[in-house]
Amino acid sequence: MMKMDNTTSPQAIFWFRQDLRLKDNPGLNAATQAGMVLPIYIDETPEAGQEAMGGASRVWVHHSLSSLNKSLGGNLSLYRGRAETIIKKLCETYTIKQVFWNRCYEPWRKTRDTHLKKQLTERSITATSFNGSLLWEPWTIRKPDDTPYRVFTPFYQKGCLNAPPPRIPVTALKTITLFKDTRHSIELDALGFLPGHRWQEKIITQWTISEAGAHKQLAYFMKNSLAHYKKGRDLPAKPWVSRLSPYLHFGEISVHQVWYAALAQGLMAEPFCRELGWREFSYHLLYSNPNLRTKNLQPKFDDFPWRDDPDDLAAWQQGLTGIPMVDAGMHELWATGYMHNRVRMIVGSFLVKNLRLDWRHGERWFWDCLVDADLANNSASWQWIAGCGADAAPYFRVFNPVTQAQKFDPDGVYIHTHLPELANLAPPYLFAPWDAPPQILQAAGVMLGTTYPHPIIDLKKSREEALAAFAEIKTAAP
Ligand code: FAD
């Protein structure tokens, strides 16, 4: 039951961050036990600097906050600016002595939170943080020699699965009394999360951005897709992955709820749980490598001869490379804010290996376009693709976008969905239109260079050049 009381002062602040939900929210539960709660959200853009949310994330968070505010009976107070200043001011205004939040793991947030906790403690205000978003805290999983893991399989098998099991989701709140700060809170629209242009309108039709939407998505996945997941997770045209990543990032659902819902399905959940394990691994890497977003985990890559070619980068970003599987992926990203994992690997490999453009360009573009943009997952995945990460794909593994399409999109359904200009071109030429005889292209209404681009690069030659460049650094000191 939700109550509101604006006649007396609140006892506690609960600070929503990447936990935009009411269920299984340990920090919110604890705040509620302290008494009347002032629930707040702060747009931290000015503080986040380079790591401020990208465009698609801002669209997501706008809609998620709107939904959360409704669930809170309109009592969510919103602010923009430095969290320390805002929280200290609220504590002073309302003589609040307790502040609660769930932990975030971005290095800038960690530093800031530690500082804030210290400052509040000095003012006799208790600041308490909880684990709301990871199955295992990154510092609790260590190798026998007490160093962090660098390879996924032992991290997951020996580390996570031998550690105490993740906490059981906390039971829902029975009663919560809320306070709204009408003096300082600003309107959601004033946070300016939505861009001026119409690109976001298409994205939001793809998702139900709310806690209820996350649970609906989980229920759909458990009922219809989990049984297919082991093999089906590689087929981008099939609805056999969960599409829970943005909900997990922003916390409309907790990973604990997802983990235990999967385990309840028995053994077939194993491959899916393992992927949740990759998420844990990314956070483990970020925790021990705060510069994961910018710095090669293998220093020998620091001298890699990346090309500098703004035109090729723009063609990749816009899905105009002339390689259908790559372009389809980049169009999916732009239209939906999401890209299937198999295709993320294909477009990523094409950028860093065939085009030989620095992986950080890819990381930045994904950061801006993905609704699930996540500092740990995105940085670790790009380092993995580039071969410079801790547990990286071997440098000589270059995904061939033509054979990948033949294998994982054999009927061309995924490509046709995202590249309607090739709708009448059937496999096998759909995968490599440059090899199609002129009469086939003509019958399909495809004019290379006019209705669809010529390939910007020769796949075979660029692969060989990449291998030669990678071979040069292979022998360099690690
Ligand atoms: P499912 O297959 O249903 O998996 C369930 C959950 O497990 C996901 O929601 C995600 O939280 C986690 N997960 C699955 N695969 C991975 C993985 N390889 N690494 C880490 N966690 C994983 N994931 C993000 O959440 N944010 C990102 O910014 C991101 N950037 C990526 C960039 C590149 C170049 C690549 C190759 C992968 C990236 N991933 C990222 C990982 C992965 O592609 C997505 O998590 C997945 O596609 C999300 O779809 P899903 O929820 O349907 O996944």
Residues whose N, C-alpha, C, O or C-beta is under 5 A from the ligand:
A	BS01	FAD	V241 S242 R243 L244 S245 L248 E275 L276 W278 R279 S282 M339 H340 N341 R344 M345 G348 D372 A373 D374 N377 N378 S381 W382
